[in-house]
Amino acid sequence: MANSPNDPSPSAPVSADASDLPRDPEAEAAAKKAAAEETARKTEERKSAPAEPQKVAAVIYNPIKVDIDVLRASVLAAERAAGWGETLWFETSVEDPGKQVARDALAQGADVVMAAGGDGTVRAVSESLRGSGVPIGLLPSGTGNLLARNLNLTLDNLDESVSTAFTGGDRKIDLGVVEVQREDSSRESYIFLVMAGVGLDAQMIANTDPNLKKKVGWIAYVDALRKSLIEGNRVNIRYNLDGQGNRTIRVHTVLIGNCGSLPGNILLLPDAAVDDGEFDIVALRPEGFIGWIQVWIKIVWENGVLRRSQVGRKILSMTKEIRTVRYLKGKEILIRFGGAQDFELDGDEFGRVVALRAEVDPLALTIKVPEVA
């Protein structure tokens, strides 16, 4: 007799749920124990592994040019926001404008070194950071701040400058390295970030009243320029650019530039770039009042106005170069002067020299700059 569709066949397999399968208590206990031991082992590994060290910043400040309480508050807030360790603090002095304390900061493991002061502080700190790979954060102060101006960095917002030092990006720039010979035949080496100048430019800085500069900033150089022009400063120089042979020229001023802009939006070296591996050099050699008018037109009108527009650049392409302003470009220049001359670096006087050799150290300094959105 046939089975009913509702009756299970005697030969059909009977399915069983997994929960109905017999358990092995010993196996389960062993598995749980093994899992617990593995978790404990990983926990101990995490505990014993060295913690990732916090980054640490250093601040080198000129006590004459900064409000230390305001600066400390700004750095503390940015330090905490960035999750960094406690910042190291170093004060400059007349004996050490920043070079040795910057070395101390590096020795103590600083990941970034902030320079709070004028151009002299920035230059001294940069000399020790040269080639180290540790970036410098610029906290502008003082009257010049030439490097910050040329890099279009914030000049009047301390909190923004400090934040950039902690969280900004890195930009490598060239440094100028100059060896000078003094009247007693001694030799000294320095670095510069913006410009080295000999002649009227340096004489003007030497003639600047420091008290007047504190009160009115770069306007004080106008009075110094008047004094320098009265004294006169024309000198024969012999130079050799990139080993091309000796040449002679009679000039008022020679400026060797890593950057091109001066305060007052004056574009002295229009083709200068901080990361092109070359200097831009300008020799000013006006003859009389008309010659100085030509210099003014070239630097203030042509460089400062015409070069900033497409129409202006087209006009410039149709004009002839003037003899009173001569531009050169190269990686190394040797200059000997027909007598001792005033010498300046980045707007600070450095005595008198009879000869110098300047060369580019390409991309030798790292600067903290705002991250591009």
Secondary structure, 3 states (H helix, E strand, C coil): CCCCCCCCCCCCCCCCCHHHCCCCHHHHHHHHHHHHHHHHHHHHHHHHCCCCCCCCEEEEECCCCCCHHHHHHHHHHHHHHHCCCCCEEEECCCCCCCHHHHHHHHHCCCCEEEEEECHHHHHHHHHHHCCCCCCEEEEECCCCCHHHHHCCCCCCCHHHHHHHHHHCEEEEEEEEEEEEECCCCCEEEEEECCEEEEEHHHHHHHCCCHHHHHHHHHHHHHHHHHHHHHHCCCEEEEEEECCCCEEEEEECEEEEECCCEECCCEECCCCCCCCCCCEEEEEECCCHHHHHHHHHHHHHHHHCCHHHCHHHHHHHHCCCCCCCEEEEEECEEEEEEEEEEEEEECCEEEEEEEEEEEEEEEEEEEEEECCCC
